[in-house]
């Protein structure tokens, strides 16, 4: 969730001190996605927006808060099977696509 904890953890994300290293490949490449964005809450709007202010720190995406996620889990269904029009599923697909493209460029 994009909240005060997200804001507090950004320096650790920048340093990458939570990610392991593979000596044969060097430091791990990391990215992040803000999850459960609820645009009615100011902090949820401000935290992702502030990430764009730091050069080289743009997140891979944001996933909006959507009750369809909990509904799909409760029904033991895939998200797309439960609510194909869900904003959250489309957000996740977009973030996964950006991560895929980034990894493909690095290879």
C-alpha angles and dihedrals in degrees: 000000000000098000141118091296090055089052092048093050096050094092089056090049090051092050093043091221092146094057124082124233128232106213092211093053103031126228117358116255109236137191134170143212126208107231132204097016110186107190093200089071116077096213090053088057096042101049097058091040091054091053089066090057093067112077112245094009104099110139121240088242150309128255117208123226106262129172089212089077093061091040092054092048092049091052092043090237134131114261093243091050092049101042114000092181094054114134091216093059092050090048090052092048091051092049091048090050092052091048090050092050092048092050092046090054091049093053 
